[in-house]
Amino acid sequence: MVEGVGSSLPERRVTNAELETMVDTTDEWIVQRTGIRERRIAGPGETTSVLATRAAQEALANAGRTAADIDLIVVATSTPDFTFPSSATQVQAALGIVRGAAFDVQAVCSGFVYAMTIADKFLASGSHERALVIGAETFSRILDWEDRTTCVLFGDGAGAVVLGRQEGQGTTADRGVLTTHLRSDGRHREKLYVDGGPSTTGTVGHLRMSGKEVFRHAVGMVTDVMRDAFAATNTTAADLDWFVPHQANERIIDASADKLGIAPEKIVKTVQMHGNTSAASIPLALAVACEDGRIKRGDLVMLEAMGGGFTWGSVIVRW
């Protein structure tokens, strides 16, 4: 079950107005097409693992737990501090944890959904008792700041949840992860990718995207795995208390919700103030909705995401 949530954002806030001074764009153009009004950009010293550690500390405090209670850390990121070791091990060290396992998951914007699924399997197997599941990114490090079609979309940040093992009755009333559904299709690489890497160019590279193609595939893909989640739990959109999607684009969010009949008032949106933070977007949104009192114990919450590769997936969790 989810015991606590936390988040961490870089200090620097970059508005659309500031971007107008950097590239050929306008606030109106960005808002109309994406819903984004501002984003956070990491400064010197604000690495992925630093943001992840801060989010983890906040989640532990929120859960009333200490680092000593954690025996699994899964960090979803496409922008690790180093090629290796994993950012998860850097978080582990920063928290003073010397037991259990820590590793990264790379599924781009679907990373947090993948990480939640993996952690849930570990806990359900009985091999581990309590996990930190973290989505953390510094996408600003891989953006081409002269490409107005991509640099306006992304931001940096980290979000975390503490997942604890608890025996349930096998019904949808159980607290915790009820069902997960993951998909991928590697044929779509060129629609959203980074044009560098250790084994190809020996460089970090920059993010490249065919925005119209991504949009065209996104709604159909995510609604399919959401339907699978409803079928697996014998629930419907009407049963959901909250829909917390990947915060990439407000039009994609609204179209996905509309296609499945999810009421607008049930959608948690933070894209306007965070931009697309990739694997960090869902846990950041969860943290906001928990802090302001929207998501409460017992609520039924749907998570979904789609990312480069393509990867996509859904999770239904009883809070």
Legacy VTK file of the C-alpha trace (Angstrom):
# vtk DataFile Version 3.0
C-alpha trace
ASCII
DATASET POLYDATA
POINTS 319 float
0.000 0.000 0.000
1.032 3.629 -0.442
2.273 4.882 2.924
3.602 8.297 1.938
4.422 10.663 -0.927
7.013 13.346 -1.482
8.370 15.672 -4.137
11.263 17.938 -4.989
11.517 20.713 -7.564
14.508 22.796 -8.642
14.574 26.371 -7.386
14.608 28.010 -10.796
11.197 28.685 -12.323
11.139 29.356 -16.084
7.976 30.927 -17.465
6.796 30.988 -21.054
7.593 34.689 -21.083
11.255 33.915 -20.366
11.303 31.337 -23.155
10.044 34.022 -25.544
13.400 35.760 -25.034
15.329 32.558 -25.818
13.603 31.004 -28.846
11.010 31.981 -31.462
7.856 31.132 -29.519
5.021 32.786 -27.607
3.165 32.134 -24.384
-0.075 31.870 -26.381
1.393 29.210 -28.712
2.704 27.082 -25.839
-0.444 27.302 -23.711
-2.808 26.646 -26.616
-0.975 23.508 -27.720
0.199 22.059 -24.398
-1.351 23.840 -21.424
2.141 24.524 -20.029
2.733 27.929 -18.414
5.979 27.338 -16.549
8.483 24.648 -15.597
11.406 24.155 -13.213
14.970 23.897 -14.515
17.747 22.275 -12.461
20.718 24.411 -11.532
24.306 23.473 -10.681
24.336 20.748 -8.068
20.684 19.840 -8.632
21.329 16.443 -10.177
18.763 13.712 -10.699
19.898 11.817 -7.587
19.861 14.997 -5.473
16.262 15.731 -6.472
15.355 12.055 -6.004
16.877 11.995 -2.522
14.963 15.100 -1.454
11.691 13.603 -2.727
12.479 10.327 -0.941
13.147 12.115 2.346
9.841 13.944 2.077
7.993 10.714 1.267
9.578 8.954 4.257
8.565 11.800 6.565
5.046 11.767 5.130
4.842 8.015 5.744
6.213 8.269 9.272
9.080 5.982 8.260
12.855 6.194 8.381
15.469 5.092 5.877
16.062 2.007 8.026
12.586 0.759 7.056
13.457 0.606 3.331
14.868 -2.520 1.673
14.146 -1.681 -1.986
14.711 1.464 -4.057
13.538 1.706 -7.660
14.315 4.949 -9.476
12.671 5.620 -12.828
14.817 7.971 -14.880
16.153 8.608 -18.362
18.622 11.203 -17.103
20.801 9.482 -14.485
23.747 11.204 -12.823
26.150 8.747 -14.439
26.087 6.038 -17.098
26.768 3.886 -14.056
26.339 3.395 -11.147
22.589 3.834 -10.995
20.989 6.907 -9.508
19.127 4.568 -7.164
22.388 3.558 -5.509
23.272 7.236 -5.100
19.942 7.765 -3.331
20.578 4.677 -1.218
23.963 6.016 -0.130
22.611 9.507 0.541
19.925 8.043 2.797
22.436 5.845 4.630
20.800 2.573 3.594
23.165 -0.415 3.458
20.728 -3.292 2.919
18.366 -4.488 0.231
18.514 -3.591 -3.461
18.599 -0.365 -5.445
18.394 -0.017 -9.231
17.155 2.250 -12.033
14.375 1.618 -14.556
14.492 3.243 -17.989
11.109 3.523 -19.675
11.180 7.282 -20.319
7.848 8.944 -19.449
6.299 5.582 -18.514
9.108 4.995 -16.039
7.144 5.599 -12.846
4.354 3.240 -13.930
6.986 0.610 -14.733
8.763 1.221 -11.417
5.514 0.919 -9.438
4.770 -2.353 -11.199
8.224 -3.771 -10.481
8.189 -2.724 -6.831
4.704 -4.189 -6.388
5.919 -7.550 -7.749
8.877 -7.556 -5.357
6.647 -6.804 -2.371
3.929 -9.244 -3.404
6.525 -12.022 -3.700
7.501 -11.535 -0.067
11.158 -10.923 -0.875
11.023 -7.294 0.325
8.928 -5.368 2.838
9.041 -1.707 1.947
10.081 0.211 -1.171
10.884 3.718 -2.250
9.560 4.199 -5.783
10.928 7.373 -7.320
10.547 9.180 -10.625
13.313 11.736 -11.115
14.514 13.664 -14.155
16.745 16.514 -15.269
15.545 16.621 -18.865
16.912 20.127 -19.268
20.342 18.475 -19.599
19.338 16.705 -22.824
17.281 19.423 -24.494
18.369 21.316 -27.575
17.675 24.849 -26.368
17.573 26.085 -29.952
14.758 23.680 -30.892
11.574 25.587 -30.086
9.402 22.516 -30.705
10.898 20.556 -27.794
12.657 22.868 -25.338
9.375 24.524 -24.307
7.802 21.222 -23.302
9.991 19.751 -20.598
10.985 20.445 -17.004
12.919 18.904 -14.134
11.838 17.428 -10.808
11.339 14.326 -8.715
8.502 12.575 -6.925
8.487 9.559 -4.637
6.155 7.162 -2.885
6.746 4.720 -0.056
5.145 1.358 -0.806
4.634 -1.095 2.044
3.776 -4.777 1.954
0.362 -5.650 3.363
-1.798 -8.747 3.112
-5.164 -8.152 1.447
-8.368 -10.033 0.767
-7.944 -10.074 -2.997
-10.749 -7.590 -3.634
-10.852 -4.068 -5.045
-11.393 -2.824 -1.477
-7.798 -3.765 -0.625
-5.406 -0.868 -0.161
-2.414 -0.756 -2.497
-1.747 -1.642 -6.115
-4.715 -3.567 -7.523
-3.571 -4.120 -11.110
-0.828 -3.061 -13.518
-0.573 -3.275 -17.301
2.607 -2.538 -19.248
3.234 -2.385 -22.993
6.014 -1.424 -25.399
6.625 -1.302 -29.135
10.179 -0.579 -30.227
9.215 0.093 -33.838
8.404 3.694 -32.905
11.879 4.746 -31.747
12.362 7.556 -34.262
9.201 9.338 -33.156
10.664 10.163 -29.731
14.301 9.521 -28.867
17.669 10.991 -27.893
20.226 11.157 -30.684
23.192 10.013 -28.609
24.426 7.394 -26.201
27.542 5.558 -24.938
27.374 2.795 -27.556
26.521 4.972 -30.565
27.957 8.487 -30.422
29.746 8.440 -27.099
27.819 11.594 -26.186
24.687 12.351 -24.188
22.805 13.646 -27.243
19.626 15.711 -27.463
15.948 14.855 -27.354
14.212 14.624 -30.735
10.468 14.261 -31.232
7.842 14.104 -33.947
5.114 15.759 -31.939
2.194 15.045 -34.262
3.105 11.349 -34.468
3.410 11.040 -30.703
0.043 12.711 -30.216
-1.557 10.475 -32.836
-0.487 7.292 -31.036
-0.772 8.466 -27.445
-4.523 8.562 -26.879
-5.212 5.137 -28.389
-2.336 3.444 -26.594
-3.037 4.753 -23.110
-6.783 4.224 -23.302
-6.200 0.587 -24.268
-4.197 -0.158 -21.101
-6.695 1.788 -19.033
-9.488 -0.397 -20.384
-7.397 -3.442 -19.469
-7.082 -2.107 -15.926
-10.822 -1.561 -15.626
-11.502 -5.089 -16.915
-9.001 -6.655 -14.509
-10.591 -4.981 -11.493
-14.198 -5.094 -12.693
-14.421 -1.326 -12.324
-15.404 1.549 -14.603
-14.549 5.215 -14.997
-17.449 5.987 -12.672
-15.719 4.079 -9.860
-12.562 6.184 -10.046
-12.042 8.918 -7.510
-9.010 10.336 -9.322
-7.265 10.043 -12.654
-3.560 10.954 -12.442
-2.057 10.752 -15.944
1.426 11.490 -17.204
1.619 15.267 -17.491
2.870 15.683 -21.049
0.207 17.685 -22.815
-3.175 18.932 -21.627
-4.839 18.003 -24.918
-3.678 14.377 -24.627
-4.867 14.233 -21.014
-8.304 15.607 -21.857
-8.725 13.441 -24.959
-7.831 10.266 -23.045
-10.226 11.075 -20.223
-13.023 11.982 -22.622
-12.571 8.760 -24.587
-13.127 6.685 -21.426
-15.800 8.879 -19.904
-13.727 10.130 -16.972
-15.279 13.299 -15.555
-13.081 16.395 -15.892
-13.311 17.127 -12.168
-11.585 13.788 -11.432
-8.446 14.658 -13.419
-5.336 15.779 -11.555
-3.363 18.212 -13.734
-0.019 19.777 -12.928
1.303 20.146 -16.473
0.630 23.880 -16.367
3.208 24.460 -13.614
5.666 21.589 -14.127
5.705 20.952 -17.875
6.580 17.425 -18.958
8.899 16.003 -16.291
8.930 12.538 -17.859
9.121 9.802 -15.181
8.698 12.400 -12.431
5.372 13.760 -13.658
2.982 11.257 -12.064
4.537 11.213 -8.577
4.807 15.018 -8.652
1.093 15.195 -9.458
0.314 12.666 -6.726
2.228 14.747 -4.212
0.302 17.890 -5.157
-3.088 16.147 -4.963
-2.266 14.521 -1.623
-0.935 17.746 -0.129
-4.011 19.768 -1.089
-6.320 17.064 0.266
-7.849 15.781 -2.945
-6.468 12.237 -2.754
-7.478 10.625 0.518
-7.215 7.190 2.114
-9.552 4.736 0.419
-9.710 6.594 -2.904
-9.456 4.620 -6.148
-6.753 6.166 -8.332
-5.814 5.447 -11.954
-2.272 6.191 -13.150
-1.258 6.050 -16.811
1.653 7.085 -18.979
3.225 6.812 -22.401
6.875 7.416 -23.259
9.547 7.104 -25.913
10.192 3.700 -27.340
7.177 3.554 -27.311
6.365 2.390 -23.795
3.037 2.779 -22.030
1.158 1.427 -19.046
-1.466 1.829 -16.363
-1.834 1.203 -12.638
-4.924 1.202 -10.462
-4.193 1.759 -6.789
-6.456 1.980 -3.744
-5.014 4.751 -1.615
LINES 1 320
319 0 1 2 3 4 5 6 7 8 9 10 11 12 13 14 15 16 17 18 19 20 21 22 23 24 25 26 27 28 29 30 31 32 33 34 35 36 37 38 39 40 41 42 43 44 45 46 47 48 49 50 51 52 53 54 55 56 57 58 59 60 61 62 63 64 65 66 67 68 69 70 71 72 73 74 75 76 77 78 79 80 81 82 83 84 85 86 87 88 89 90 91 92 93 94 95 96 97 98 99 100 101 102 103 104 105 106 107 108 109 110 111 112 113 114 115 116 117 118 119 120 121 122 123 124 125 126 127 128 129 130 131 132 133 134 135 136 137 138 139 140 141 142 143 144 145 146 147 148 149 150 151 152 153 154 155 156 157 158 159 160 161 162 163 164 165 166 167 168 169 170 171 172 173 174 175 176 177 178 179 180 181 182 183 184 185 186 187 188 189 190 191 192 193 194 195 196 197 198 199 200 201 202 203 204 205 206 207 208 209 210 211 212 213 214 215 216 217 218 219 220 221 222 223 224 225 226 227 228 229 230 231 232 233 234 235 236 237 238 239 240 241 242 243 244 245 246 247 248 249 250 251 252 253 254 255 256 257 258 259 260 261 262 263 264 265 266 267 268 269 270 271 272 273 274 275 276 277 278 279 280 281 282 283 284 285 286 287 288 289 290 291 292 293 294 295 296 297 298 299 300 301 302 303 304 305 306 307 308 309 310 311 312 313 314 315 316 317 318
